[in-house]
Amino acid sequence: MHLLHNFKAINDLCAEDKRIFDSHIGPVREVKKGSHLAREGDTLECLHLIEKGWACRYKMLHDGSEPITSLLLPGDISDNGQGLYSRLEFSIKAITPLRFTTIDSESAERLFERPRILRLFRASGHISHSVALNWIINLSVRSAERRIANLLCECYARSHAAGLTYKGRYFFPLTQTEISDVLGLSSVHVSRSMGKIKRKGLIENCDNKQIQIKNWHGLATLGDFKREDLELYL
């Protein structure tokens, strides 16, 4: 469970916490790319814990466009801190084949009686809000190249926290169109800016939708990325 991996990095759950956690999560489910876990306007009746693959939250606009408002990576929780029985302000969709588990309301109440487990879920919500704030800054003041560099660093840091990186390499399945949706850029801007970042020797593409970060300091400096923003509440 990558959620526990993220938390374990600084403050281990006790054996009883882990036993209770394992006993209150639903069976693993798998869905295809493009499948919905929930739709805007639904009442949230369970929490989704991402095990493998990427999903996203998005808003449907009047013109039919679906801008991505946040990414869900392994270890993330789907509700964005809204809580159970709230009306969802977004839809949740798999952007790769996805594996996840769920926690229903009764199980959530039992889990939240454990202070360390409750802190884990609160930390996830705080990090989600920190990422959202960073995306606002990205759209407000950063150039196309800096926006992309920041996004690449963010996704690497989140993947690393879940134990899913290896020597600077990590899974990054977003298409140019999806990057455009995330960063408010045209596909042309995305293509040109990615090319510039590669020519600077900061990253390179690998097989199986993976990216290799060749110069972390250079990429983080270009994107004005501070990893401690994501680690603040862990």
N, C-alpha and C positions, 0 to 999 in steps of 0.2 A: 504494500500500500504506500504510494508515493507521498500521500498526505502525511503519514507518520514519519516518513523519511525526512521531509522538510522540517518537521518539528523536532525530530531527534537530534538534528545537528547541534542544537544548543541546550535543549532541556528535555531529557528523556521522560517518556511516560513510564510509569511503574508497570510491573507485570500484570497487576489486576486491571489497570486502565486498558492495557492492550487486549486482555481477555474480553473485557466488557465491550470494547470497541468492535472486536471481531464478531462477537455474538449478536450485534445489533445492526449489521449492515446486510443488505439484501444480496441475492446471488448476482454474479457477474453477468452483464448483458452486453451484446455486441450489435452494432447497427452499421449500415453502409454509409459511405460518404453522401452527404446531402440530406440525411435523415434528420428529423426534428426530435429533440428531447422535450421541448415545450414551445409554446407559441405565445406571442404577446397577448395579454388579456386573460390568459389562463390563471387559475388560482394555483399557487405553488403548494402541492400536497406532499412532495418528498424532495430531498436534497439529492443531487447527482454528484458523485465523486468520480472524477476522470481517472481512469487507470492507464489507458494507452490510446494514443492518437490525439488529434487536436479538434477542438470545437470552437465556436464563436458565439457571442451575443450580437444581435443586429436589430435594427429598427426598420420596419417597412414604412416607406414614405409614400405620399400621395401619387408621385409619378412612377411608382413601382420599383424604385431603386431600394437597395438593401445595404446601407452603409454599416460596416462592422464597427461595433462600439467597444469590443474587448475580445481578447483571445482566452481560451481555456486550454491549458496544458495539463499533462499528467500531474496529479497532486492537487489540482484546483477543485473548488466547490462551485456549483452552478448558480447559486442564488444571489451572489454579489452582495451579501450582507442584508438582503431585504427581509429574510425570515420566512418561515412557513406560513401558509394561508394568506400571504400577501398577493396582490394582483401583479403579475409580471409586467414590467415596463418594456420588455424586450423579448425576442424569440431566441431560442438556443438551437443551433444546427451543427451537425458534424461536418467538418471540412476535410476530414480524412476518415477512413474506416475507424470506428471508435469502440472502445471497451470501457464500461463504467459500471459502478454499483450505485445503489440508492439507499437512502435512510428515510423511513417513514416518520410521521409525526410522533407516534408513541415511542419509537426507538430514539428519536432525537431528544425527547424529554428525559429519557433515562441517561443518555450520554451526557447531557448538559448538567446533570447532577454531579458529574466528576469535574472538579475545578481545572485540572490540567487539560482535559479534553475540551472543555468550554473555552479555555484560553486558546487552544489550537484553532478552533473555528473562528473565534474573534480575530486572531492574527490573520487568518486567510481573508477575512472581510477587510481588514485594514490595508493589507497589501493590495487587494483589488482596487481600493480607493486611491492608493498611492500611484498605481499604474494609470488609473483614469486621469489623475491630475497631470501626470507626465505626458499623457497623450494630448491633453489640452495645450500644454506648453509647446509640444511638438508642432501642433497645427497653428499655433499663434505666432511663433517667432523664429522657428528653425527653417533653414533652407531645405530643399529636397534631399540633398546629399546627407545633411545632418539628421534629418528625420529618419532616413533609412538606417544610418549608422546607429542611432539610438534604439530603433526597433530591433536590430540584429543583436545588440548588446543585451537588451531586456530579455529577449527570448533565450539567449544563451544563459543568462544568470538564473532564470527560472528553471530551465532544463537542468542546469548544474545543481541547483538546490534539490532537485528530485533524483539526483544520481544518474542522469541520462546524457552525460557528456563524456568524451574521451579525447584527451590531448587536444583540446580546442575544437573538436568536431561535435556537431549536434544536428539533430533532425530539424529541418526548416522547410515545411511543405507548401508554404504560401506561393501562389502564382503571382505574376506581375499584376494581374487584375485585382487579386485580393490585397496585395500590398497597396495598390492604388486606393482601394476602399478604406483601408486602415488609416492611411496617411493623408488622404485628401489630395492626391496627386494624379496626374494623368499617367497612362501607361508609358508614354514617351519619356516623361520625367523619370519614372522609376527605372526604365531601361538605361537611360543615360547616366543616372546617378549610380546605379549598381556598377556600371562599367568603370566609372571614375574610382569608386572604392576598390575595385579589383586591381586597377592599374597602379594604385598606390601601394599595393602589396598587403592590404589589410585583411582580405578574405579571399577564398577561392571556393568554387563549387566542387562538390564531390558526388559520387554516385549515390543513388537511393535517396534523393532529395535531402542531402546533407550539405552543410556548410562548414568549412574549416576556417577558423579565425587564426590568421597568421601573426597578427600584431594586436593583442588585446588593448594595450595602453593607447596605441594610435587610434584604434576604432572608438574606444571609450572617450578619448579626448575630442575626436571629431564630432561625436554624437552628444557630447556634454552629458555622458551617462555616469551616474553615481550608484554603485551597487548597494550602498548602505540605505538608499531610499526604499529598497525592497526588503531589507533585513531588519528594519527599524523595530518591527513589532514581534519578531521571532525570538 
